[in-house]
Amino acid sequence: MANKLKVGITFIGYECMELMPRALEPWMSIRKRLNIVNEIESLKISLSHGCFEETAKLGFPILSTDGCHAWMKDQERSGNVDNAIIYSDPMKEYDMWSGNYHWMKDDIDFLVMLNHDEMWTLDEIQKLFAFIEFNPLVDYYKVNFKNYCINEQTWVDDFIVPRMWWTKRNGGLKGFYKDELVEYNDGTKDFQRAFGTVPSRLIFPKHLTWVGSKAYLQRKLNFQALRFGACSYAWDEQNDCLKLNDDFYARFPVTKPQLHHD
């Protein structure tokens, strides 16, 4: 890599105070001390708080009840992050990802997506950017997350998703058009561009999306059913906990994952 990277973090959250500070902490640390990661020249962090359209349809309020929107603005005022956008109307997920990116796109050449439930360690971030330095020719990168479900000791390794993009290639990154999917100003979309997958033997960040309180998990189940029409998880009424949804795997040609335990 000839030059160090000008990195931007796009982050969105709603009802996520339990995990959000923990997810952002290593990235905010790097922002304060850029020499922690050799490959980074600058790091901007833009946060967005918004209620997804599907979540609003389920009857949830626009502003979080746990105060995470206020926490975001506090971080902006204290200088821990560069920007905090609080949306007053229901939003599409990809519009929020794009809103953060558009705010800082002129100042960055590399974009990282961060969810409130993705727990990177400093060591994993350092190894990520070392991998990117030695694999710079692809347009974006996928990460294999250690996908926790049911509790924080049980996980599956079937969650491999795009999380990092070069922003000045292919006419420039235009924005997101669906969840973590992007399009470029030259008219191409991500599936038409080359990508690399960071090996799980190198980094395996924790993903805590399917663990938490009963209220949180049931809201997520209802959200998935409304957005996608089906969900690979279900609520186990007998044991009062989350479980893999056997009906889902019977209906769709998807291999049921193996549960691993720490």
N, C-alpha and C positions, 0 to 999 in steps of 0.2 A: 504494500500500500504506500504510494508515493507521499501522500499527505495525511495528516491526522483527520479524524472525522468530526464534523459538526453535527451532533446528534440531537434529535428531538424526541421527547416522550409524549405520546398521546395516551391519556388516561381518562376513563369515565367511571362514574360510580353512583350508586343509589342504595340507601339503607345498608351501608357497608362499613360503619365505624368499627365493627369488631375486627376487621381485617385490613382496612385501607391503610392506616399508618404503618403497619408492619410491611405491607407490600411496597410502599413508597420509600421507606427508610434507606435502603442501600443506594437507591438512585439519587436521593437527595444528598446523601453523603458524598457521592461522586461529584455531584454538581458543585459542592463546596470545595472539594479537593480533587481537581481534575487529574493530578498526577497519579492517582490511585489506579487509573486504567491508562496504559501507555498510548493506546490507539485513539483516544478521545481528545480533541482540541477544545470543544465547548459542548455544553449540555443544557438544553432548554426543556422545561417540564410544563405542559399545559394540561390542566384538569378540567373536566366537565361533569356537572351534576345534572341529571335529567331523568325523568320518568319515561320509560319506553311506552309507546302507544299501547302495546298489549297489556302492560302493567296497569295503565290507567283504565283500560277496559275492564280489568278485574276489580276495579273499585279502589285502588290504592291512590294516596294523595300525590300531588305533583312534587311537593317538597318532602324529603325524608323525615321520618319521625325521630330518628336517632341523631339528628344534627350534623350529618356528614357534609351537607352543603355549607354550613357555617364553618366547619373545620377547614374546608377547602379555601374559603376566603381568608381565614386566619393564616394559613400557610402562604398565601399570596402576599398578605400584608407584612408578614415577618420575613419575606424574601426566601423562603425555603423552596418555593416554586415560582415560575415566571408569570403564570396566568391561571385564573379560575373562572370558568364560564358557568353561570347558573341559569338554566333554561326554565322559563315560566309556563311553557306549554308542553304537552306530550311530544316526544321526539322519536324518530327512527334511530336505531343504534348507529347505523353507518353515517348518519348526518352528524352525530356527536363526535365520532372518530375523526371525520373530515373537518369539523369545525376547529378542533385543536390543531390539526395539521395546517389548515389554511392560515391560522393566526401566525404560525412561525415558519412557513415553508420557504420564505426568502432567506432565512438565516441558517438553514440546515441542509445537509446533503444525505442524511441517513435518518430514517424514522423507525422508532421502536414502539410497538403497541404493548400497553401494560394494563391488565385487568386487576381489580381489587383483590382477587383471590389467587394471584400468581406470585409465589414467594421465591424470589431470586436471592441467593447469597452473593456476597461480594466476590467470592472465589468463582462462582458460576458466571458472573458478569465478565470478569477478567478473562476467563476461558472462552466465553462467547466471542469477545472482540478479537482475541488472538486467532480464533478459527476464521472469523471474517477476514482478517488481514491476510491469511494464507489461502483464502477462497473468495477472491474479490470479483470474479467474472460473472457470477450469476446475478440476477436482478433482485432476488429476495430470498429469505431464509425461513425454513420451518423448524420448529422446536418440538421435541418429544417431552411432554410433561408427565410427571408422576401424578396421575390423576386420582386423587383421594375420593372415596365414596363411603357412605354409611357412617364411618368414623375416621379419626385421624391416624389410625393404624392400618386401614384397609385401602388398597389402591389397585388400579389397573393401568396398563401401559399402552392404551389404544388412542391416546389423545395427541395427535401430531398436527400442528396448525401453523400457518404463517404468522410471523410476529415482527419481522424486520425487513425494510425495503430501502433500496437506493432511490433517492428522490429526484435526481437530475437526469436520469436516463430515459430513453424512449420519448423524448420531447418533454419530459418532466412528469412527475406523479400528479395525476389530476385529483384523485381522492378515492374514497371508499364507495362502492356501489352495493355491497351487501356484507354485513358483519365485518369479517376480516379480509374481504376480497377487494382488490384495487383495480383501477384502470388508469391508463396513461394518456397524455395529450396527443400521442401519435395515433390514437384510436385502438390500441391493443389493450387487452385485459390480462390479468395475472396468469390465467391458464395458457396463454400464448407465449409466455416468457419463461426463461430458465430459472430454476430455483435450486437451492441446496438445503439439505436437512442436517442439522447439527446432531451428531451421534449422541445417543443417550449414555453411552459409555464415557463421554466427555462431560456432558452436563445433563442433569435430570431434575429440573426445578419442580418444586411442589406446586400442585394445582388443587386448591381446596374448595372447588366449586360445589361439590356434592356432599359437604359436611356442614354442620351447623344446627341451629335450633329447628324444632319441628315446624314452627311458623315459616321460617325462611325456606326450608326444603319444600314444604307444601305449596308455597307461593311459586317457587321455581318450577315445580311439576305442572302447576296450572298454566304458567307462562309458556312452557315448552309445548303443552298440548294446544294452546291457542295459536302460537306462532307456527309450529311445525305439524300439528295434527297428530302427533304421537311422541312418545318419550321412551327412552331405553331404561328408565328407572320408574319405580312405582312405590306407593306407600304400603308397607306391610302392616295391616291393621292388627293382626294377631300379636305381633311383637312390638308394635308401635315404633317402627324404624323404617329407614329406606331400604330398598332391595332392588336387585336387577329385575326388570320387567320381562317375565317369560313370554307373555303375550306378544310383546314387541318382537322378540327374536323368532317367534313362530310365524309372524306375519311377514317379516322382511328378510331378505337374503344377506343377513349380517351375522358374522360369527360372534357368539356370546363370549365376552372376555373372561379371562381367568382372574379370580380375585387373589391378590397377594397380600401378605401381612408383614408388617414391620416387626 
